[in-house]
Amino acid sequence: MKLSSTALLALAISSVTATAYAETQSQDFVPTQLASTNSQSEAKGFIDGQSLSGSTRNWYANEDKQRGGTFKYERHGETLTGSRRINWVQGTILNYTSGFTQGTVGFSTEVAAYNAIALDRSREDIKGGSNRTLAHSNGDAVDQWSKLGLANVKARISNTTLTAGRMNFSSPIVDVIGNRPLPSSFEGVAIHSEEFDNLSFDLGTFDRVSPRSEQSLSKFRSEYTNNGAETDHVNTAGLNYQPLKSLKTSLYATNVEDFWNQYYFGATHELGDSSVLSLTTGLNYYKTVDEGKKLMGEIDNDTYSLSFGLTHQAHSLTFSYQEVNGNEYFDYLHETNGIYLANSLLSDFNGPNEKSFQIAYGLNMAEYGVPGLKFNIYQARGWGIDGTHYTGTAYDVRNMDGENHYEYGIGTSYAVQSGPLKATTVRATYTTHRASDNQADGSINEFRLVTTIPFKIL
């Protein structure tokens, strides 16, 4: 791992600052011992433990490209352009989960139906469809569509569960992404084990992904691919370990067949008392190297982010530095949230050899008598993007020479605290991104308004 002098200096300064405050966050060692509870022994039975619940999400996004940027769409065989794109979709999930049968080995099943309704069906607004609104080949919106989002069976012994079928799975490399009206999901087999109090394990193999805004299953591909390469198998394994009450760590390795091997290490440490001043330090590191047939070309990439968050009562201030060491993008799997980097925002700030810095402020109004209401604002800048030394064909980066960009955003959210709409959330954000000529994300303004209402039937 390559840490720049800037990052090392920031780490040193933060460590010195933190020692000036009372260490009320426990730094005690946590011994590794067998879990005190056995989940399977508490199984209620297939019927008695069942539940039927879900959520409905109203998702609106209004994008406006700047500096001459445009979206393209087709009308009567003619290609037209426009700077604005609007997507408005209602996504609903209905999830049935049975209880586990009783006995040494318990069995359960989970089925979830996903439905999406396009509330804005204007071809001119949706600009031919995207991963936001599902569209026909002629560019017309699909008015309404449904699919099985989840469909799996589970077997559990003690605190270890095997799941087979279409499922949610969360890890720093293969992770469900839920920033659209409906989330993605994965088809395969996975094991999650929590047999120890402070140590858990994950193991999974997947061959298809169910995209957020598509009805069919797809092979896996990379987020930033320029050659359309696909892979049939993604294999991942990892562990989460808490050696101290204040320190949590993760270590994962993933093989994306004929693409790459990707390794991840993450750590989060808490120090101090937020009623006076607390410090949260976060480190995320990815190592990516080509594998097998090298369908994504030769890759040797080290990428990391380092963040320091100071919290005083209702106020938080976070500084994040991120660096890509490699002549290609730091890349991850499409339709996943497998990028646990601090500066992954509207832009991922993951260009070849890119460095970026973010400062963010958050305000929690619970301290002022309005629980559930939060505000945040941030600005991030990226510089030094250089793809001129790239020799492969998988990424369109050779014209990136000293590119730079910046992004700022402001947002607010409210979560209903009680009553029939308890846990309903409303989130509004406005983001601006500006880029030099050859930076891939371009210049754009975006406003999003997302309302999510959970419900329970059984």
Summary of the structure (lengths in Angstrom):
residues: 458
radius of gyration: 23.0
end to end distance: 49.4
largest distance: 68.8
contacts: 1519
relative contact order: 0.13
helix: 5%
strand: 54%
